């Protein structure tokens, strides 16, 4: 922990820190975009699977109270 603090203190205010933060931010954005695309594909595949099995039955009529 001390080494991390010393490293941060030595590069504070330098162009190297800004570049490092930009790289970290770009990596997080790319990872989040990849995860979102993968979840969307899985959801789409699940939706299609249910439709192929005839999941869309006729609606059930409401029951009288």
C-alpha positions in Angstrom: 0.0 0.0 0.0 2.8 2.3 0.8 4.4 1.7 -2.6 1.2 2.6 -4.3 1.0 5.9 -2.3 4.6 6.8 -3.1 4.2 6.0 -6.8 1.0 8.2 -6.9 2.7 11.0 -5.1 5.7 11.0 -7.4 3.7 11.1 -10.6 1.0 13.5 -9.4 0.6 16.5 -11.7 2.7 14.9 -14.5 1.6 14.0 -18.0 2.3 10.4 -17.2 -0.5 10.3 -14.7 -3.0 11.8 -17.1 -2.0 9.3 -19.8 -2.3 6.4 -17.3 -5.8 7.6 -16.2 -6.9 7.9 -19.9 -5.7 4.3 -20.6 -7.6 3.0 -17.5 -10.7 4.8 -18.5 -10.5 3.5 -22.1 -10.1 0.0 -20.9 -13.1 0.3 -18.6 -15.3 1.6 -21.4 -14.2 -1.1 -23.8 -14.8 -3.8 -21.2 -18.3 -2.4 -20.3 -19.2 -2.2 -24.0 -18.1 -5.8 -24.6 -20.1 -7.0 -21.5 -23.2 -5.1 -22.6 -23.0 -6.5 -26.2 -22.6 -10.0 -24.8 -25.6 -9.6 -22.5 -27.7 -8.3 -25.3 -26.8 -11.2 -27.5 -27.7 -13.7 -24.7 -31.0 -12.0 -24.1 -31.8 -12.0 -27.8 -31.0 -15.7 -28.1 -33.1 -16.5 -25.0 -36.1 -14.5 -26.5 -35.8 -16.4 -29.8 -35.6 -19.7 -28.1 -38.8 -19.1 -26.2 -40.6 -18.0 -29.4 -39.5 -21.1 -31.3 -41.1 -23.4 -28.7 -44.5 -21.8 -29.0 -44.4 -19.8 -25.8 -46.9 -17.4 -27.2 -50.1 -19.3 -26.3 -53.5 -17.8 -26.7 -54.4 -15.4 -23.9 -56.3 -16.7 -20.9 -59.7 -15.2 -20.5 -60.2 -13.2 -17.3 -62.1 -15.0 -14.5 -65.3 -13.6 -13.1 -65.1 -12.4 -9.5 
